[in-house]
Structure formats: structure tokens, C-alpha cells
């Protein structure tokens, strides 16, 4: 096989509100593998062609799809996407062609792939490409931005490095059944904290309490007064709030924080598609309670990567940590998988399986 036809997902226009399936299309290109079966000559581009197996579906991508977002000028992973441009994302695949001396056909790798059937990894993207340890008996999906990928590092670093927990701290996690929140709650429990999570359906609430070990959980959609709800679940106040959503819950959490409380801002999905939901926390409370509020990205935690990965692998091997995944099949399912993040239809880490070989 000297060439392959590569299908990949693109946006058809900028998306400045809630996304829907009509915002996406599938394009095709022909990829030649012939030249990639030999080492690169002097002056040639170094390229690794990966057959994608799993790709990560993440809500932050909506900010790249907008005509403008302040996030687009911060880090390369948040750079603006033009309509018709391939959408890069974390993923796992198998090398099918390479001019790179460290990668050969058949290698399983993780890194910055695209929402497509194949990825030509070159240039700066090569620094993120890494071989997977085939001795680890975990599902490959774990490495596609999941518990052993960006979601895991985000949860671990956002909790331990940003929040600096103490045993016995009272921890509140919003969107606790999601890819990051579900891990934060478990890390917090394993560390010795009291943990309450909230989610938007009974199924998700039951998951938190019955399977993930949260001390308590509630459905925020059934609460008419978020302030009162948090007072009920945290009569002695909140020490740590891990926020994935923003909006009114951030305001209520600030009102219920203890002195020297810590707020870890992982994401504000409620504000990504609706400017009217911007949080307006009581800044007087922030000042007088000396509350620390910090936003972050997973790339901020590379200095603790080895600590995170070794700790998480042990927890997974002992069964103390559970990875919750929501896997869809086929390239064609990517648009709906992405849109479902904003409809609250996912449970755990959203991943699309493109190929199994």
C-alpha cells in the first residue's frame, strides 16, 4: 500500500455560540507512504505517519473554533482553528510510516494527532509524540487524553499543585462526573479529604456516590438556591472548590468558602458558549476570606509529570482509582461526540475510537 485516503473532520465556519453537528464536515486527502518507508535524506522533513486509533474530545476546542477568543493567543494548543483546517487533539495510534530514527512502523504512540483517520506528525508536534509502554496492561484509550493523558495530569496537578490540600479538607467538585472532575474527587478521597460532587442527572450522581467513592453528591439542576444547597452539604464551609464550569456555582461556592479557601479554575464550560452566564463572585468575600483563585493548564504541570504518572498507575493497578470513559465509534461520530459535551450527554472522558488496529 503506497497511498491511503485520509478522512478528517473540519469546521465549516467559525462557531460563536453553542455548536451543532451542521458546523462540521468530513474532508479527504491522499497520503503517500512510499517515501516514509526510508530514512530521511539530508534536508528532508522528518515525518511520522500515524494511523489514529483513539482521539480525545475536549470542550476547550470550542474556543479555538470561535472567530475570536482571548485564549487563542496564549499557548499553541489553544491557537485559533480556521474553517477547513484539520483539528489537532490528543490521541493514540500506530505508526505506519516514518523518517524519524526513533519511531518505526508498528510502534504504538500518543501525542498531538488530528480528528481524522491518519495524522502526519511533523515539526513542533514531534516533541509531544511518545512511544507507549506496551508492558502496561491498560486500555489504549487511557492514553488518549484520559486518565493517563491530559485529563489525568490536569486533575492531579490542579488538585495537588494548585489547591495544596491538607488531610481533612472539605472539597467540592462541580461537573464531578466529567473527565477531570471524576478523577479530582477520587484523588481527594485517596488523600484523605471529605468530598462532595455535583452533576446534572441522577445517573451521574449515583455514579459519584456508588462507584467513585464520593462522600456525597447532588443534582444541581434540582436545586433552586445554590447558596442554600452548598450550606446544606458543607455546614462547616468549603476549603477547596474545583471548578470546571464557572457561572452561578462559582458565585455560590465563593459565598460558602472558608478563610484561606482555594479555588482551582480548570474550565468554565458554561461561559464558552453563553456570555450571559459569566460569573460575578463576591470580591469582598474573596478579599476578606483571603481566598486564592487560580486558573491553569495541564502544560503547567510538566514538572510533576513523573510523580503524577507513577502515582496514578499504582492507583489504577490496585483498583483504588477508576477511569470513567464514554467512547463513541467511528470518525463520523466525532461531531456529535463534541456537541454532546455542551448538552451534558457525556459521562466521564469523551473519546472516539477510530480504529482498533
Secondary structure as the mmCIF struct_conf table of DSSP 4:
data_model
#
loop_
_struct_conf.conf_type_id
_struct_conf.id
_struct_conf.beg_label_comp_id
_struct_conf.beg_label_asym_id
_struct_conf.beg_label_seq_id
_struct_conf.end_label_comp_id
_struct_conf.end_label_asym_id
_struct_conf.end_label_seq_id
STRN STRN1 UNK A 3 UNK A 11
BEND BEND1 UNK A 12 UNK A 13
BEND BEND2 UNK A 17 UNK A 18
HELX_RH_3T_P HELX_RH_3T_P1 UNK A 21 UNK A 23
STRN STRN2 UNK A 24 UNK A 32
BEND BEND3 UNK A 34 UNK A 34
HELX_RH_3T_P HELX_RH_3T_P2 UNK A 35 UNK A 37
BEND BEND4 UNK A 38 UNK A 38
HELX_LH_PP_P HELX_LH_PP_P1 UNK A 39 UNK A 41
TURN_TY1_P TURN_TY1_P1 UNK A 42 UNK A 43
HELX_LH_PP_P HELX_LH_PP_P2 UNK A 44 UNK A 46
STRN STRN3 UNK A 47 UNK A 56
TURN_TY1_P TURN_TY1_P2 UNK A 59 UNK A 60
HELX_RH_AL_P HELX_RH_AL_P1 UNK A 61 UNK A 65
BEND BEND5 UNK A 66 UNK A 67
HELX_RH_3T_P HELX_RH_3T_P3 UNK A 70 UNK A 73
TURN_TY1_P TURN_TY1_P3 UNK A 74 UNK A 74
HELX_RH_3T_P HELX_RH_3T_P4 UNK A 76 UNK A 78
TURN_TY1_P TURN_TY1_P4 UNK A 83 UNK A 84
BEND BEND6 UNK A 85 UNK A 85
STRN STRN4 UNK A 88 UNK A 98
TURN_TY1_P TURN_TY1_P5 UNK A 101 UNK A 102
TURN_TY1_P TURN_TY1_P6 UNK A 105 UNK A 106
STRN STRN5 UNK A 108 UNK A 114
BEND BEND7 UNK A 115 UNK A 115
STRN STRN6 UNK A 116 UNK A 116
BEND BEND8 UNK A 117 UNK A 117
STRN STRN7 UNK A 118 UNK A 122
HELX_RH_3T_P HELX_RH_3T_P5 UNK A 123 UNK A 128
STRN STRN8 UNK A 130 UNK A 131
TURN_TY1_P TURN_TY1_P7 UNK A 134 UNK A 135
BEND BEND9 UNK A 136 UNK A 136
BEND BEND10 UNK A 138 UNK A 138
HELX_RH_3T_P HELX_RH_3T_P6 UNK A 140 UNK A 143
BEND BEND11 UNK A 144 UNK A 146
TURN_TY1_P TURN_TY1_P8 UNK A 147 UNK A 148
BEND BEND12 UNK A 149 UNK A 149
HELX_RH_AL_P HELX_RH_AL_P2 UNK A 150 UNK A 156
HELX_RH_PI_P HELX_RH_PI_P1 UNK A 157 UNK A 163
TURN_TY1_P TURN_TY1_P9 UNK A 167 UNK A 168
STRN STRN9 UNK A 170 UNK A 174
BEND BEND13 UNK A 175 UNK A 175
TURN_TY1_P TURN_TY1_P10 UNK A 176 UNK A 177
STRN STRN10 UNK A 178 UNK A 178
TURN_TY1_P TURN_TY1_P11 UNK A 179 UNK A 180
HELX_RH_AL_P HELX_RH_AL_P3 UNK A 181 UNK A 191
TURN_TY1_P TURN_TY1_P12 UNK A 192 UNK A 192
STRN STRN11 UNK A 194 UNK A 199
BEND BEND14 UNK A 200 UNK A 201
HELX_RH_AL_P HELX_RH_AL_P4 UNK A 202 UNK A 210
TURN_TY1_P TURN_TY1_P13 UNK A 211 UNK A 211
BEND BEND15 UNK A 212 UNK A 212
BEND BEND16 UNK A 215 UNK A 215
STRN STRN12 UNK A 216 UNK A 219
HELX_RH_3T_P HELX_RH_3T_P7 UNK A 220 UNK A 222
BEND BEND17 UNK A 224 UNK A 224
HELX_RH_AL_P HELX_RH_AL_P5 UNK A 226 UNK A 233
TURN_TY1_P TURN_TY1_P14 UNK A 235 UNK A 236
STRN STRN13 UNK A 238 UNK A 243
BEND BEND18 UNK A 244 UNK A 245
TURN_TY1_P TURN_TY1_P15 UNK A 247 UNK A 247
HELX_RH_AL_P HELX_RH_AL_P6 UNK A 248 UNK A 255
TURN_TY1_P TURN_TY1_P16 UNK A 256 UNK A 256
STRN STRN14 UNK A 257 UNK A 265
HELX_RH_AL_P HELX_RH_AL_P7 UNK A 269 UNK A 272
BEND BEND19 UNK A 273 UNK A 273
HELX_RH_3T_P HELX_RH_3T_P8 UNK A 275 UNK A 277
HELX_RH_AL_P HELX_RH_AL_P8 UNK A 283 UNK A 288
TURN_TY1_P TURN_TY1_P17 UNK A 289 UNK A 290
STRN STRN15 UNK A 292 UNK A 295
HELX_RH_3T_P HELX_RH_3T_P9 UNK A 298 UNK A 304
HELX_RH_AL_P HELX_RH_AL_P9 UNK A 305 UNK A 318
TURN_TY1_P TURN_TY1_P18 UNK A 319 UNK A 319
BEND BEND20 UNK A 320 UNK A 321
STRN STRN16 UNK A 325 UNK A 329
BEND BEND21 UNK A 330 UNK A 330
HELX_RH_3T_P HELX_RH_3T_P10 UNK A 331 UNK A 333
HELX_RH_AL_P HELX_RH_AL_P10 UNK A 334 UNK A 343
TURN_TY1_P TURN_TY1_P19 UNK A 344 UNK A 344
STRN STRN17 UNK A 348 UNK A 348
STRN STRN18 UNK A 349 UNK A 353
#
